[in-house]
Amino acid sequence: MLKFSGSSVVAALLIAVVFGAFFFCEYLIYFPTILKCAWPKLSPVRAMVLSDTHLLGAVGGHWFDKLRREWQMERAFQTALWLLKPEIVFILGDIFDEGKWSSQKHWEDDVRRFHRMFRHSSDTELVVLVGNHDIGFHYEMDWFKLQRFEKVFNASSTRIVTKKGVNFLLVNSVALHGDGCPICQSVEKDLIKLSRDLNCSLQVGASFFTFTQLHFLTIFLKKKKKTIKKTKTNF
């Protein structure tokens, strides 16, 4: 019969405690937090909204900081998918921290890490909006960075996503400064065109939500009040 010394038992208990604490803090801790959430009983669509993931880049991101942050985000997201089973997930901009200045090589690495962390089944639709850290602040924004983002995430600056009869209006808020910049003019033109579609939807009783990274939509509508009136838009 095997006999264990007191020191061996203590060492084994210590290892078990350390392993148990690690497993709880790195895997199980997300469950009690997320289980506090529940879908409204009358919710027509299960939509989950996230924002500002800020995946660290090659310039300012320390490898250990990236490892720690991305592990926690990945575990939290995957646990939420498993427990809540959302039908659609929105990430409202600032996906990356250094997208505004990252090289093509670093950009591709950041995109690869994003897709690994936010992987999802075909039952869940993932919709990504652009943010200022992805393409630069208004004065840094250019067509190359914007189109690079849109190509990877299949995301135009202004669009409507419909899920189970609910319309979600998605807007690139970085381009809503109303100063006549080329990208701003393009987004404003598309937004006014979509406003006509939304007006028709409201007349038949459809519901919609507006998602942007920043709260510039109200400012934009005030600046464009005369134009909006001409299109008889009802927001």
C-alpha positions as YAML, in Angstrom:
chain: A
units: angstrom
residues:
- id: 1
  name: MET
  ca: [0.00, 0.00, 0.00]
- id: 2
  name: LEU
  ca: [1.35, 3.39, -0.98]
- id: 3
  name: LYS
  ca: [2.09, 5.83, 1.74]
- id: 4
  name: PHE
  ca: [2.27, 9.55, 1.22]
- id: 5
  name: SER
  ca: [4.25, 11.86, 3.40]
- id: 6
  name: GLY
  ca: [2.69, 14.96, 4.85]
- id: 7
  name: SER
  ca: [4.72, 17.19, 2.54]
- id: 8
  name: SER
  ca: [3.48, 15.26, -0.54]
- id: 9
  name: VAL
  ca: [-0.14, 15.69, 0.50]
- id: 10
  name: VAL
  ca: [0.35, 19.40, 1.09]
- id: 11
  name: ALA
  ca: [2.07, 19.79, -2.27]
- id: 12
  name: ALA
  ca: [-0.74, 17.92, -4.02]
- id: 13
  name: LEU
  ca: [-3.40, 20.05, -2.31]
- id: 14
  name: LEU
  ca: [-1.52, 23.22, -3.21]
- id: 15
  name: ILE
  ca: [-1.29, 22.18, -6.86]
- id: 16
  name: ALA
  ca: [-5.01, 21.33, -6.88]
- id: 17
  name: VAL
  ca: [-5.91, 24.71, -5.36]
- id: 18
  name: VAL
  ca: [-3.72, 26.60, -7.84]
- id: 19
  name: PHE
  ca: [-5.13, 24.64, -10.79]
- id: 20
  name: GLY
  ca: [-8.70, 25.10, -9.53]
- id: 21
  name: ALA
  ca: [-8.21, 28.86, -9.08]
- id: 22
  name: PHE
  ca: [-6.69, 29.13, -12.56]
- id: 23
  name: PHE
  ca: [-9.51, 27.15, -14.16]
- id: 24
  name: PHE
  ca: [-12.18, 29.23, -12.40]
- id: 25
  name: CYS
  ca: [-10.58, 32.60, -13.17]
- id: 26
  name: GLU
  ca: [-9.81, 31.80, -16.80]
- id: 27
  name: TYR
  ca: [-12.85, 29.73, -17.79]
- id: 28
  name: LEU
  ca: [-15.70, 29.57, -15.28]
- id: 29
  name: ILE
  ca: [-15.78, 33.18, -14.07]
- id: 30
  name: TYR
  ca: [-17.55, 34.33, -17.24]
- id: 31
  name: PHE
  ca: [-20.54, 32.05, -16.68]
- id: 32
  name: PRO
  ca: [-22.04, 33.64, -13.52]
- id: 33
  name: THR
  ca: [-21.58, 37.11, -15.03]
- id: 34
  name: ILE
  ca: [-23.19, 36.35, -18.38]
- id: 35
  name: LEU
  ca: [-25.95, 34.25, -16.82]
- id: 36
  name: LYS
  ca: [-27.22, 37.45, -15.18]
- id: 37
  name: CYS
  ca: [-28.27, 38.57, -18.67]
- id: 38
  name: ALA
  ca: [-31.51, 37.46, -20.31]
- id: 39
  name: TRP
  ca: [-33.41, 38.29, -23.46]
- id: 40
  name: PRO
  ca: [-36.64, 40.29, -23.14]
- id: 41
  name: LYS
  ca: [-39.63, 38.00, -23.53]
- id: 42
  name: LEU
  ca: [-41.07, 40.08, -26.37]
- id: 43
  name: SER
  ca: [-37.75, 40.59, -28.19]
- id: 44
  name: PRO
  ca: [-38.29, 39.93, -31.93]
- id: 45
  name: VAL
  ca: [-34.59, 39.32, -32.53]
- id: 46
  name: ARG
  ca: [-31.73, 38.36, -30.21]
- id: 47
  name: ALA
  ca: [-29.16, 41.09, -30.96]
- id: 48
  name: MET
  ca: [-25.96, 41.47, -28.94]
- id: 49
  name: VAL
  ca: [-24.03, 44.74, -29.13]
- id: 50
  name: LEU
  ca: [-20.29, 45.12, -28.40]
- id: 51
  name: SER
  ca: [-17.97, 48.07, -28.90]
- id: 52
  name: ASP
  ca: [-14.35, 49.20, -28.83]
- id: 53
  name: THR
  ca: [-12.50, 45.91, -28.71]
- id: 54
  name: HIS
  ca: [-9.24, 47.79, -29.47]
- id: 55
  name: LEU
  ca: [-7.08, 44.85, -30.42]
- id: 56
  name: LEU
  ca: [-3.56, 46.04, -29.69]
- id: 57
  name: GLY
  ca: [-1.19, 46.46, -32.62]
- id: 58
  name: ALA
  ca: [2.48, 45.92, -33.32]
- id: 59
  name: VAL
  ca: [3.58, 49.43, -32.33]
- id: 60
  name: GLY
  ca: [2.07, 50.08, -28.92]
- id: 61
  name: GLY
  ca: [0.99, 46.61, -27.85]
- id: 62
  name: HIS
  ca: [3.21, 44.58, -25.51]
- id: 63
  name: TRP
  ca: [3.02, 40.86, -26.29]
- id: 64
  name: PHE
  ca: [1.91, 39.90, -22.77]
- id: 65
  name: ASP
  ca: [-0.72, 42.63, -22.67]
- id: 66
  name: LYS
  ca: [-2.07, 41.43, -26.01]
- id: 67
  name: LEU
  ca: [-2.07, 37.82, -24.85]
- id: 68
  name: ARG
  ca: [-3.96, 38.64, -21.66]
- id: 69
  name: ARG
  ca: [-6.53, 41.00, -23.18]
- id: 70
  name: GLU
  ca: [-7.28, 38.85, -26.19]
- id: 71
  name: TRP
  ca: [-7.66, 35.69, -24.12]
- id: 72
  name: GLN
  ca: [-10.19, 37.40, -21.85]
- id: 73
  name: MET
  ca: [-12.14, 38.89, -24.77]
- id: 74
  name: GLU
  ca: [-12.17, 35.58, -26.60]
- id: 75
  name: ARG
  ca: [-13.39, 33.61, -23.57]
- id: 76
  name: ALA
  ca: [-16.06, 36.22, -22.73]
- id: 77
  name: PHE
  ca: [-17.32, 36.33, -26.33]
- id: 78
  name: GLN
  ca: [-17.35, 32.57, -26.85]
- id: 79
  name: THR
  ca: [-19.11, 32.03, -23.50]
- id: 80
  name: ALA
  ca: [-21.74, 34.64, -24.40]
- id: 81
  name: LEU
  ca: [-22.35, 32.94, -27.75]
- id: 82
  name: TRP
  ca: [-22.77, 29.59, -26.05]
- id: 83
  name: LEU
  ca: [-25.11, 30.78, -23.28]
- id: 84
  name: LEU
  ca: [-27.12, 33.52, -24.99]
- id: 85
  name: LYS
  ca: [-27.14, 32.22, -28.57]
- id: 86
  name: PRO
  ca: [-27.59, 35.63, -30.23]
- id: 87
  name: GLU
  ca: [-28.91, 35.70, -33.78]
- id: 88
  name: ILE
  ca: [-26.88, 38.78, -34.69]
- id: 89
  name: VAL
  ca: [-23.88, 40.48, -33.07]
- id: 90
  name: PHE
  ca: [-22.87, 44.10, -33.73]
- id: 91
  name: ILE
  ca: [-19.39, 45.45, -32.95]
- id: 92
  name: LEU
  ca: [-19.62, 49.25, -33.05]
- id: 93
  name: GLY
  ca: [-16.21, 50.35, -34.23]
- id: 94
  name: ASP
  ca: [-12.64, 50.62, -32.95]
- id: 95
  name: ILE
  ca: [-12.06, 46.96, -33.68]
- id: 96
  name: PHE
  ca: [-8.32, 47.66, -33.73]
- id: 97
  name: ASP
  ca: [-6.23, 50.09, -31.75]
- id: 98
  name: GLU
  ca: [-3.72, 50.89, -34.49]
- id: 99
  name: GLY
  ca: [-5.69, 50.40, -37.70]
- id: 100
  name: LYS
  ca: [-5.28, 54.08, -38.49]
- id: 101
  name: TRP
  ca: [-1.53, 53.69, -39.03]
- id: 102
  name: SER
  ca: [-0.79, 49.96, -39.31]
- id: 103
  name: SER
  ca: [1.16, 48.63, -42.29]
- id: 104
  name: GLN
  ca: [-0.41, 46.05, -44.58]
- id: 105
  name: LYS
  ca: [1.50, 43.24, -42.88]
- id: 106
  name: HIS
  ca: [0.44, 44.33, -39.39]
- id: 107
  name: TRP
  ca: [-3.12, 44.93, -40.61]
- id: 108
  name: GLU
  ca: [-3.37, 41.37, -41.92]
- id: 109
  name: ASP
  ca: [-2.05, 40.01, -38.63]
- id: 110
  name: ASP
  ca: [-4.60, 42.05, -36.65]
- id: 111
  name: VAL
  ca: [-7.42, 40.83, -38.90]
- id: 112
  name: ARG
  ca: [-6.31, 37.21, -38.48]
- id: 113
  name: ARG
  ca: [-6.35, 37.56, -34.68]
- id: 114
  name: PHE
  ca: [-9.79, 39.20, -34.79]
- id: 115
  name: HIS
  ca: [-11.30, 36.35, -36.80]
- id: 116
  name: ARG
  ca: [-9.79, 33.80, -34.43]
- id: 117
  name: MET
  ca: [-11.17, 35.53, -31.32]
- id: 118
  name: PHE
  ca: [-14.63, 36.33, -32.68]
- id: 119
  name: ARG
  ca: [-15.26, 33.11, -34.57]
- id: 120
  name: HIS
  ca: [-18.92, 32.11, -34.63]
- id: 121
  name: SER
  ca: [-21.28, 29.56, -36.11]
- id: 122
  name: SER
  ca: [-23.40, 30.09, -39.19]
- id: 123
  name: ASP
  ca: [-26.42, 30.57, -36.88]
- id: 124
  name: THR
  ca: [-25.00, 33.91, -35.71]
- id: 125
  name: GLU
  ca: [-24.46, 36.87, -38.01]
- id: 126
  name: LEU
  ca: [-21.53, 39.16, -37.13]
- id: 127
  name: VAL
  ca: [-21.80, 42.78, -38.28]
- id: 128
  name: VAL
  ca: [-18.85, 45.14, -37.87]
- id: 129
  name: LEU
  ca: [-18.88, 48.94, -38.02]
- id: 130
  name: VAL
  ca: [-15.86, 51.12, -38.65]
- id: 131
  name: GLY
  ca: [-14.39, 53.39, -35.95]
- id: 132
  name: ASN
  ca: [-11.84, 56.17, -35.81]
- id: 133
  name: HIS
  ca: [-9.09, 53.85, -34.56]
- id: 134
  name: ASP
  ca: [-9.71, 51.57, -37.55]
- id: 135
  name: ILE
  ca: [-9.29, 54.17, -40.30]
- id: 136
  name: GLY
  ca: [-8.12, 57.32, -38.48]
- id: 137
  name: PHE
  ca: [-9.86, 60.33, -37.03]
- id: 138
  name: HIS
  ca: [-11.73, 62.56, -39.44]
- id: 139
  name: TYR
  ca: [-8.61, 64.52, -40.49]
- id: 140
  name: GLU
  ca: [-6.62, 61.26, -40.94]
- id: 141
  name: MET
  ca: [-9.30, 59.24, -42.76]
- id: 142
  name: ASP
  ca: [-8.68, 58.39, -46.41]
- id: 143
  name: TRP
  ca: [-10.19, 56.14, -49.06]
- id: 144
  name: PHE
  ca: [-7.42, 53.53, -48.86]
- id: 145
  name: LYS
  ca: [-7.91, 52.80, -45.16]
- id: 146
  name: LEU
  ca: [-11.70, 52.94, -45.44]
- id: 147
  name: GLN
  ca: [-11.84, 50.57, -48.42]
- id: 148
  name: ARG
  ca: [-9.32, 48.24, -46.78]
- id: 149
  name: PHE
  ca: [-11.64, 47.93, -43.79]
- id: 150
  name: GLU
  ca: [-14.79, 47.57, -45.90]
- id: 151
  name: LYS
  ca: [-13.22, 44.84, -48.05]
- id: 152
  name: VAL
  ca: [-12.18, 42.71, -45.06]
- id: 153
  name: PHE
  ca: [-15.45, 43.06, -43.15]
- id: 154
  name: ASN
  ca: [-17.84, 43.39, -46.10]
- id: 155
  name: ALA
  ca: [-19.06, 46.63, -44.54]
- id: 156
  name: SER
  ca: [-20.11, 49.81, -46.33]
- id: 157
  name: SER
  ca: [-20.15, 53.14, -44.50]
- id: 158
  name: THR
  ca: [-23.94, 53.45, -44.58]
- id: 159
  name: ARG
  ca: [-26.28, 50.51, -44.85]
- id: 160
  name: ILE
  ca: [-29.37, 48.83, -43.44]
- id: 161
  name: VAL
  ca: [-29.20, 45.33, -41.98]
- id: 162
  name: THR
  ca: [-32.55, 43.59, -41.55]
- id: 163
  name: LYS
  ca: [-33.06, 40.69, -39.18]
- id: 164
  name: LYS
  ca: [-36.49, 39.12, -38.66]
- id: 165
  name: GLY
  ca: [-38.27, 42.29, -39.73]
- id: 166
  name: VAL
  ca: [-36.17, 44.65, -37.61]
- id: 167
  name: ASN
  ca: [-34.09, 47.23, -39.50]
- id: 168
  name: PHE
  ca: [-30.71, 48.33, -38.16]
- id: 169
  name: LEU
  ca: [-29.29, 51.51, -39.68]
- id: 170
  name: LEU
  ca: [-25.48, 51.43, -39.61]
- id: 171
  name: VAL
  ca: [-23.52, 54.65, -40.15]
- id: 172
  name: ASN
  ca: [-19.83, 55.53, -40.35]
- id: 173
  name: SER
  ca: [-19.91, 58.31, -37.76]
- id: 174
  name: VAL
  ca: [-16.31, 59.36, -38.49]
- id: 175
  name: ALA
  ca: [-17.62, 60.83, -41.76]
- id: 176
  name: LEU
  ca: [-20.44, 62.85, -40.19]
- id: 177
  name: HIS
  ca: [-18.58, 66.11, -39.57]
- id: 178
  name: GLY
  ca: [-20.50, 67.87, -42.32]
- id: 179
  name: ASP
  ca: [-17.46, 69.78, -43.59]
- id: 180
  name: GLY
  ca: [-17.72, 68.65, -47.19]
- id: 181
  name: CYS
  ca: [-14.83, 66.19, -47.22]
- id: 182
  name: PRO
  ca: [-15.11, 63.63, -50.10]
- id: 183
  name: ILE
  ca: [-15.87, 60.68, -47.80]
- id: 184
  name: CYS
  ca: [-18.30, 62.83, -45.79]
- id: 185
  name: GLN
  ca: [-20.18, 63.81, -48.95]
- id: 186
  name: SER
  ca: [-20.44, 60.17, -50.02]
- id: 187
  name: VAL
  ca: [-21.76, 59.04, -46.63]
- id: 188
  name: GLU
  ca: [-24.20, 61.95, -46.39]
- id: 189
  name: LYS
  ca: [-25.55, 61.18, -49.86]
- id: 190
  name: ASP
  ca: [-26.07, 57.52, -48.97]
- id: 191
  name: LEU
  ca: [-27.66, 58.44, -45.64]
- id: 192
  name: ILE
  ca: [-30.19, 60.76, -47.28]
- id: 193
  name: LYS
  ca: [-31.03, 58.05, -49.80]
- id: 194
  name: LEU
  ca: [-31.55, 55.53, -46.99]
- id: 195
  name: SER
  ca: [-33.72, 58.04, -45.15]
- id: 196
  name: ARG
  ca: [-36.31, 57.70, -47.90]
- id: 197
  name: ASP
  ca: [-36.31, 53.94, -47.45]
- id: 198
  name: LEU
  ca: [-36.69, 54.32, -43.69]
- id: 199
  name: ASN
  ca: [-39.58, 56.72, -44.16]
- id: 200
  name: CYS
  ca: [-41.37, 54.09, -46.23]
- id: 201
  name: SER
  ca: [-40.61, 51.44, -43.62]
- id: 202
  name: LEU
  ca: [-42.02, 53.58, -40.82]
- id: 203
  name: GLN
  ca: [-45.24, 54.09, -42.78]
- id: 204
  name: VAL
  ca: [-45.85, 50.35, -42.82]
- id: 205
  name: GLY
  ca: [-45.02, 49.94, -39.14]
- id: 206
  name: ALA
  ca: [-41.50, 48.51, -39.33]
- id: 207
  name: SER
  ca: [-39.09, 49.18, -36.47]
- id: 208
  name: PHE
  ca: [-35.44, 50.16, -36.72]
- id: 209
  name: PHE
  ca: [-32.41, 51.02, -34.61]
- id: 210
  name: THR
  ca: [-29.52, 53.34, -35.47]
- id: 211
  name: PHE
  ca: [-25.98, 52.18, -34.68]
- id: 212
  name: THR
  ca: [-22.85, 54.31, -34.98]
- id: 213
  name: GLN
  ca: [-19.57, 54.32, -33.14]
- id: 214
  name: LEU
  ca: [-20.09, 57.85, -31.82]
- id: 215
  name: HIS
  ca: [-23.17, 59.97, -31.24]
- id: 216
  name: PHE
  ca: [-22.75, 62.18, -34.31]
- id: 217
  name: LEU
  ca: [-26.00, 61.28, -36.03]
- id: 218
  name: THR
  ca: [-28.09, 63.85, -34.13]
- id: 219
  name: ILE
  ca: [-25.54, 66.57, -34.91]
- id: 220
  name: PHE
  ca: [-25.56, 65.58, -38.56]
- id: 221
  name: LEU
  ca: [-29.34, 65.68, -38.76]
- id: 222
  name: LYS
  ca: [-29.44, 69.14, -37.22]
- id: 223
  name: LYS
  ca: [-26.87, 70.42, -39.72]
- id: 224
  name: LYS
  ca: [-28.80, 68.85, -42.58]
- id: 225
  name: LYS
  ca: [-32.26, 69.85, -41.31]
- id: 226
  name: LYS
  ca: [-33.30, 71.59, -44.53]
- id: 227
  name: THR
  ca: [-32.17, 68.67, -46.67]
- id: 228
  name: ILE
  ca: [-33.92, 66.16, -44.44]
- id: 229
  name: LYS
  ca: [-37.15, 68.15, -44.64]
- id: 230
  name: LYS
  ca: [-37.01, 68.07, -48.40]
- id: 231
  name: THR
  ca: [-36.90, 64.27, -48.34]
- id: 232
  name: LYS
  ca: [-39.72, 64.18, -45.75]
- id: 233
  name: THR
  ca: [-37.74, 61.88, -43.52]
- id: 234
  name: ASN
  ca: [-39.19, 60.88, -40.19]
- id: 235
  name: PHE
  ca: [-36.52, 59.78, -37.69]
...
